[in-house]
Amino acid sequence: MLALALLLEGVLRQLPVQNGPNAALEHADPDVWFEPDRDFSYSRGWQLRGSNRLSTNGLGFVSAVDYSSEDPRPLVAVIGDSYVQALMIPSGQDLAARLRAQLSPNQRVYAFAASGAPLSQYLAFADLARRRFRPAALVVVIVGNDFDESLRSVRWEPGFHHFEPGAAAELELARRPLPSSAFYSTLRGSALVNYLFRNLEIRSLPQRLRALHGERVRYAGNTRAEAGPQRVAASLQVIDAFLAQLPEQSGLPPQRIVLVLDSLRRAIYEPERTQELAGSYFGVMRGELSERALRAGFAVLDTQDLFFQHYARHGERFEFPDDGHWNPLAHRLVANALAQRSWPRH
């Protein structure tokens, strides 16, 4: 068994196994999220599809540019989860890079993102951007699983900030520390371990086995479609806390913050299901967030109309055949729409 494991380790080290980005377990700078200045590979599934080479910058974010606090140009900070981190997108074709190319040289565009981050973590990223770079404007990309996964009672992810009840029943941020053991750091240096956990995703094996035995869970917007009253009520509280805290955390008025809402893409491809999907969990959350954000003075870019119009003309989809994340086309369309806005010059 040991000989087989060593053989597999040797073979997999020659292949583009997904091996990053890795969380910065112990670092002198608490704002460093992933191991800084590191090249890594990305791929999907056992077949290593979508092979990609990327790197982290000096602050540990996935980006081809370093972030400077001395650069006098106004900054547009782009915040999000895996949609903004965009490991599956070739370097230079992601939302932040495309927006940077269009706004340069007059403005900077920096991305602050981590796969799995919810609305609660976006507040922490906004705070980081404010303290270190004083952005002139903020873009926050919001997707289907950003709402209830902000709650500590639903998800408690190492390194992330989640909401928990505080004084007067208001939601407050709490952070779960990252693991710091040398053993954990050693394990993630193994190509075999990375292949098992990142490419094969063996942690989700029980869920997939249940699906094979007849358990069916409906999804809409890459999250469960079920919109039970308890889940919706808790998520509405998350929305209110997020919108109330975002201006303070970012140091910006709502008018300088653009919330980009992912679309119900299935409704674009299958219009006959529009009403059904609008009643799904993400359908309800999209509507509530948009309404409450506009009422509070935030700018909202809803990709539903943007994607619908492009699909009607060209029939091109906005995700990968085997991955629900935005493909390069979606990143380009959103970047173009954002670039057309009037951005602050100071």
FITI-329571 format. One record per residue (C-alpha): residue number from 1; residue in three letters; x, y, z. Coordinates in steps of 0.1 Angstrom, whole numbers, plus 2048, in hexadecimal, padded with zeros to 3 digits. Example, Ala and Ser with C-alpha at 12.3 -4.5 7.8 and 13.67 -1.06 7.14 Angstrom:
BEGIN
1,ala,87B,7D3,84E
2,ser,889,7F5,847
//
This chain:
BEGIN
1,met,800,800,800
2,leu,81C,818,809
3,ala,82E,810,7E8
4,leu,80E,816,7D4
5,ala,808,837,7E6
6,leu,82C,842,7DE
7,leu,827,838,7BA
8,leu,807,84C,7B7
9,glu,818,869,7C9
10,gly,834,869,7AF
11,val,81C,866,791
12,leu,804,881,79E
13,arg,821,89A,7A4
14,gln,826,89A,77E
15,leu,802,8A3,777
16,pro,7EE,8C3,77C
17,val,7DD,8B8,79D
18,gln,7CC,8D5,7AE
19,asn,7E4,8DF,7C9
20,gly,7DA,902,7D4
21,pro,7D5,91C,7DF
22,asn,7DF,911,802
23,ala,7D4,924,820
24,ala,7F0,937,832
25,leu,7EF,923,853
26,glu,807,939,866
27,his,812,95A,859
28,ala,820,97A,868
29,asp,805,98E,855
30,pro,7E2,984,860
31,asp,7D4,992,840
32,val,7E6,978,82B
33,trp,7CC,95F,821
34,phe,7DF,946,80B
35,glu,804,93D,808
36,pro,812,95C,7F7
37,asp,826,95D,7D7
38,arg,81F,938,7CE
39,asp,818,928,7AD
40,phe,7FF,90C,7AD
41,ser,7EA,8F6,796
42,tyr,7C4,8F4,792
43,ser,7B0,8D8,782
44,arg,78E,8C7,787
45,gly,784,8A3,78D
46,trp,796,882,78A
47,gln,79F,88A,765
48,leu,7B0,8AB,76F
49,arg,79A,8BF,758
50,gly,79E,8E5,753
51,ser,7C3,8E5,75C
52,asn,7CE,908,766
53,arg,7EE,918,774
54,leu,7E9,935,78C
55,ser,7FC,947,7A8
56,thr,7F6,95A,7C8
57,asn,804,97D,7CD
58,gly,817,98B,7EB
59,leu,7F7,98E,800
60,gly,7ED,96A,7F7
61,phe,7D0,972,7E0
62,val,7CD,961,7BE
63,ser,7D8,97D,7A7
64,ala,7F2,984,78C
65,val,7F9,9A6,79C
66,asp,806,9B0,7BE
67,tyr,7F0,9C7,7D4
68,ser,801,9E9,7DD
69,ser,7F5,A00,7F8
70,glu,80C,A1B,7EA
71,asp,7FC,A1D,7C8
72,pro,7E9,A3E,7C6
73,arg,7D0,A33,7AC
74,pro,7AC,A2D,7B8
75,leu,7A5,A08,7C0
76,val,787,9F3,7B6
77,ala,786,9D6,7CE
78,val,775,9B6,7C0
79,ile,769,99F,7DC
80,gly,75A,97C,7D9
81,asp,75F,956,7DC
82,ser,76A,93D,7C2
83,tyr,758,951,7A7
84,val,771,96E,7AC
85,gln,78F,958,7B6
86,ala,788,947,795
87,leu,7A1,929,797
88,met,790,91A,778
89,ile,796,939,763
90,pro,7B7,93E,750
91,ser,7CB,95B,75F
92,gly,7C1,97C,750
93,gln,79E,971,746
94,asp,78D,974,769
95,leu,776,990,773
96,ala,790,9A4,787
97,ala,7AB,9A1,76C
98,arg,793,9AB,750
99,leu,786,9C9,764
100,arg,7A9,9D3,76C
101,ala,7B2,9D2,747
102,gln,795,9E9,73F
103,leu,799,A02,75B
104,ser,7BF,A04,75A
105,pro,7D4,A19,75B
106,asn,7BE,A31,76E
107,gln,7B2,A19,788
108,arg,7BD,9F9,79B
109,val,7A8,9DA,79E
110,tyr,7B1,9C1,7BA
111,ala,79E,9A1,7C2
112,phe,798,994,7E5
113,ala,788,972,7E3
114,ala,789,94E,7F0
115,ser,776,930,7E5
116,gly,759,929,7FC
117,ala,758,94C,80B
118,pro,734,958,814
119,leu,725,97B,81A
120,ser,733,97B,83D
121,gln,757,976,830
122,tyr,751,991,816
123,leu,74E,9AA,833
124,ala,771,99F,83F
125,phe,77F,9A3,81C
126,ala,770,9C6,81A
127,asp,780,9CE,83C
128,leu,7A2,9C2,830
129,ala,79F,9D6,810
130,arg,796,9F5,824
131,arg,7B2,9F2,83D
132,arg,7CE,9EB,824
133,phe,7C4,9FB,803
134,arg,7A7,A14,809
135,pro,792,A0B,7EA
136,ala,77F,A25,7D7
137,ala,764,A0C,7CD
138,leu,75A,9E8,7D5
139,val,74C,9CC,7C0
140,val,73D,9AE,7D2
141,val,733,98F,7BE
142,ile,716,97C,7CF
143,val,70C,959,7C6
144,gly,6F3,93F,7D2
145,asn,704,930,7F1
146,asp,710,951,800
147,phe,6F2,956,817
148,asp,6EB,93A,830
149,glu,70F,92F,82E
150,ser,718,950,83F
151,leu,709,942,85F
152,arg,720,930,878
153,ser,703,918,87F
154,val,703,90D,85B
155,arg,728,90E,852
156,trp,747,914,867
157,glu,764,915,84F
158,pro,788,919,85B
159,gly,796,93B,853
160,phe,774,94A,84B
161,his,75E,963,85D
162,his,73A,958,863
163,phe,71D,968,874
164,glu,712,95E,897
165,pro,6F7,96E,8AE
166,gly,705,98B,8C2
167,ala,6F7,9A6,8D9
168,ala,6D3,9AF,8D3
169,ala,6CF,991,8BC
170,glu,6E4,9A3,8A1
171,leu,6FC,98E,88C
172,glu,721,993,893
173,leu,73F,985,882
174,ala,754,969,891
175,arg,772,959,881
176,arg,77D,934,883
177,pro,7A3,932,885
178,leu,7B6,91F,86A
179,pro,7C8,8FF,874
180,ser,7EC,904,87C
181,ser,7FB,8E1,87F
182,ala,81A,8D7,86C
183,phe,80A,8B6,864
184,tyr,7EE,8C7,851
185,ser,807,8DC,83E
186,thr,81A,8BD,835
187,leu,7FC,8AA,829
188,arg,7F1,8C5,811
189,gly,813,8C3,800
190,ser,80A,8A0,7F4
191,ala,7FE,89D,7D0
192,leu,7EB,87E,7DA
193,val,7D9,88F,7F7
194,asn,7D1,8AD,7E0
195,tyr,7C3,896,7C5
196,leu,7AD,884,7DE
197,phe,79F,8A2,7F0
198,arg,7A0,8BD,7D4
199,asn,79B,8AA,7B4
200,leu,787,88C,7C0
201,glu,776,8A0,7DC
202,ile,774,881,7F2
203,arg,764,896,80E
204,ser,744,898,7FA
205,leu,744,872,7F3
206,pro,728,86A,80C
207,gln,711,884,7FC
208,arg,719,876,7D9
209,leu,712,852,7E5
210,arg,6F0,85D,7F3
211,ala,6E8,86C,7D1
212,leu,6F0,84B,7C0
213,his,6D8,83A,7D8
214,gly,6BB,850,7CF
215,glu,6BE,86F,7E4
216,arg,6B7,88D,7CE
217,val,6BE,8B1,7D8
218,arg,6B2,8CD,7C0
219,tyr,6CA,8E9,7BA
220,ala,6C6,90C,7AC
221,gly,6E2,925,7AB
222,asn,6FC,90C,7B7
223,thr,6EA,908,7D8
224,arg,6CC,8F3,7E5
225,ala,6AC,8FF,7D5
226,glu,697,8F9,7F5
227,ala,68B,91A,803
228,gly,67C,910,824
229,pro,670,92D,83B
230,gln,68B,927,855
231,arg,6A7,928,83C
232,val,699,947,82A
233,ala,693,95A,84B
234,ala,6B7,953,857
235,ser,6C5,95D,835
236,leu,6B1,97E,835
237,gln,6C1,986,856
238,val,6E3,97F,846
239,ile,6DB,997,829
240,asp,6D1,9B3,841
241,ala,6F1,9AF,856
242,phe,706,9AE,836
243,leu,6F7,9CE,827
244,ala,6F8,9E0,849
245,gln,71D,9D8,84F
246,leu,72C,9DA,82C
247,pro,72F,A00,82A
248,glu,742,A02,84C
249,gln,758,9E4,844
250,ser,761,9F2,822
251,gly,763,A16,82C
252,leu,74D,A1F,80E
253,pro,729,A2C,80A
254,pro,710,A14,7FA
255,gln,711,A29,7DA
256,arg,735,A1D,7D4
257,ile,72E,9F9,7D9
258,val,721,9E3,7BC
259,leu,711,9C2,7C5
260,val,713,9A9,7A8
261,leu,6F8,98E,7AA
262,asp,6FD,96D,799
263,ser,6E0,962,783
264,leu,6C8,945,783
265,arg,6D9,938,764
266,arg,6C1,91A,761
267,ala,6A5,932,75C
268,ile,6B8,942,73F
269,tyr,6BD,920,72E
270,glu,69A,914,736
271,pro,682,932,738
272,glu,665,91B,73F
273,arg,674,915,762
274,thr,678,93A,76A
275,gln,65B,93B,783
276,glu,666,91B,794
277,leu,68A,927,798
278,ala,67F,949,7A4
279,gly,66F,937,7C2
280,ser,68F,924,7CA
281,tyr,6A5,92E,7E7
282,phe,6BE,942,7D1
283,gly,6A1,951,7BE
284,val,692,95F,7DE
285,met,6B4,96A,7EB
286,arg,6BD,97C,7CB
287,gly,69D,98F,7CB
288,glu,69F,999,7F0
289,leu,6C3,9A3,7EE
290,ser,6BE,9B8,7CF
291,glu,69F,9CA,7DD
292,arg,6AF,9D1,7FF
293,ala,6D1,9DC,7F0
294,leu,6C1,9F5,7D8
295,arg,6AB,A03,7F4
296,ala,6CB,A08,809
297,gly,6DD,A1A,7EC
298,phe,6F4,9FF,7DF
299,ala,6F9,9FA,7BA
300,val,6EE,9D8,7AD
301,leu,6F9,9C6,78D
302,asp,6E2,9A9,787
303,thr,6F1,991,76E
304,gln,6CF,981,766
305,asp,6C7,99B,74B
306,leu,6EB,99D,740
307,phe,6EE,978,73A
308,phe,6CB,974,72C
309,gln,6D1,98E,711
310,his,6F2,97E,707
311,tyr,6E3,95A,707
312,ala,6C6,966,6F1
313,arg,6DE,973,6D7
314,his,6FA,95A,6D8
315,gly,6ED,93B,6EA
316,glu,70E,938,6FE
317,arg,70D,92B,722
318,phe,71E,93C,73F
319,glu,72D,91E,752
320,phe,742,900,74B
321,pro,732,8DF,740
322,asp,73F,8CE,760
323,asp,741,8EC,777
324,gly,727,906,781
325,his,73F,922,785
326,trp,740,93F,76C
327,asn,754,937,74D
328,pro,76A,951,73B
329,leu,74C,95F,728
330,ala,739,967,748
331,his,758,978,757
332,arg,75C,98D,737
333,leu,737,998,736
334,val,737,9A2,75B
335,ala,758,9B4,758
336,asn,74B,9C7,739
337,ala,72B,9D1,74B
338,leu,73F,9DD,76A
339,ala,758,9F0,754
340,gln,73C,A05,745
341,arg,733,A14,767
342,ser,741,A35,774
343,trp,75C,A2D,78D
344,pro,76A,A45,7A7
345,arg,78A,A57,79E
346,his,796,A5C,7C2
//
